[in-house]
Amino acid sequence: MADPSSQQSRVSHDDALAGRRAQADVGGAIEGGHAGSRETFEGTLTGRRLEQGDPPWRWLELGDLTEKPEDFGAEFVWVDEEYVYLQDE
C-alpha cells in the first residue's frame, strides 16, 4: 500500500480531464472512533493530477464545487482517482 506521507510526489496536468464535470466519493476517519465516514463531492475537474508514494496513490483535483459537505469550506478538494465518476459520459 502506498504511503501518503512519502516525499515522492508529482503534480501534472491532464488536458483531457480539465473542465469535465465529475462526482467523487471521499472517505475519512471519524475522530475518536474506529469507523469512517463517506462524503460526496461534485464539481469540475481542474486537470491537475497528483501521484504520491510508491506505488503511487493517484489523486485528481476537483473545483467549482456544487455539492460538498456542509462544513467543508475549501474551494478545491483532492479526490482518489478510483472514486471519481465523470458526469458527462
TAGI-V721396 format. One record per backbone hydrogen bond with DSSP energy under -1.0 kcal/mol. NH is the residue of the N-H (numbers start at 1). CO is the residue of the C=O. Records with the same first field share a line. If there is no record, write none. Layout:
NH: CO + CO
//
This chain:
6: 3
10: 51
12: 49
14: 47
17: 14
18: 14
19: 45
20: 17
22: 43
23: 85
24: 41
25: 83
26: 39
28: 37
30: 35
33: 30
37: 28
39: 26
41: 24
42: 67
43: 22
44: 63
45: 20
46: 61
49: 12
50: 59
51: 10
52: 57
53: 8
57: 52
59: 50
60: 79
61: 48
62: 77
63: 44
66: 42
67: 42
72: 69
77: 62
79: 60
81: 58
83: 80
84: 81
85: 23
87: 21
//
